[in-house]
Amino acid sequence: MSTVLITGASRGIGRGAAKVFAQAGWDLLLIARDEESLKSLEEELKDTPSKIFYVSLDLSDPFQIDKRIHELLGKGLIPTVLINNAGVAWTGDLLSMKLESWQWIIQMNLTSVFQVCKKVVPLMRGKGGLIINVSSHAARNAFPQWGAYCMTKAALASFTKCLAEEERLNSIRACTITLGSVNTSIWDTDTVQADFNRDSMLSVEQVAYQLLSLAQQPENQIIEDLTLMPAAGAF
Ligand code: NAP
């Protein structure tokens, strides 16, 4: 049985992915802050054959990460696939940002991914592991009011490519899934001001199935990036 570690698994894309992987027979290691939601997800998946372990972890606190991931990895499952999905958005002019907001979004969307990889990737070496980093079409665009988010996702895409090169000889693959708008709770978060019509956005399930498909690629090939956009276009 294969194991996937998913960050940001309490809601949105991460929760959808956890369900799809469990239905496909994967064991799950899950991370988010909201322990109640993780517990309810475990309950929802109790009829699947999957082993499920989770820890509550605030990825915006760089000093919690090592200890909590260590705890999670101590449950006895070694991840074959790592999905760095947890992420946040912030809207507003770049230069109006408070320093704390700047540091927060970089910690969440970039540094925490680096920290999680530092703990997990060494366990995957030589075993054909795969890292999937959840990026956005914002990585390739300059959207006014979304500059901080664009910058973090562009850096995440670069991090992914460099990591893939460095870990290739260790039989580890790394890729991005680059998404257009997805109908999730991110649009309701306090730091996002946007009132796009969500009807034409991608669904969580559509993204989750693409994540599973990336995870199921043969070990001797890599889809370096999968870009998934709503057919209605970018918004
Ligand atoms: P979401 O519905 O807001 O879910 C975000 C997940 O991240 C939640 O499980 C949340 O769990 C977790 N999270 C947030 N802050 C955290 C923290 N401090 N520590 C640990 N976990 C934290 O967002 P989503 O739309 O599913 O986004 C998932 C990923 O997709 C993100 O990287 C996002 O940038 C990317 N993406 C989304 C879209 C879109 O349109 N939705 C488009 C392109 C890319 P807790 O609150 O329980 O901690």
Boltz pocket constraint, residues with backbone or C-beta under 6 A from the ligand:
constraints:
  - pocket:
      binder: B
      contacts: [[A, 7], [A, 8], [A, 9], [A, 10], [A, 11], [A, 12], [A, 13], [A, 14], [A, 15], [A, 31], [A, 32], [A, 33], [A, 34], [A, 35], [A, 37], [A, 57], [A, 58], [A, 59], [A, 60], [A, 84], [A, 85], [A, 86], [A, 87], [A, 88], [A, 108], [A, 134], [A, 135], [A, 136], [A, 137], [A, 178], [A, 179], [A, 180], [A, 181], [A, 182], [A, 183], [A, 184], [A, 185], [A, 186], [A, 187], [A, 189]]
      max_distance: 6.0
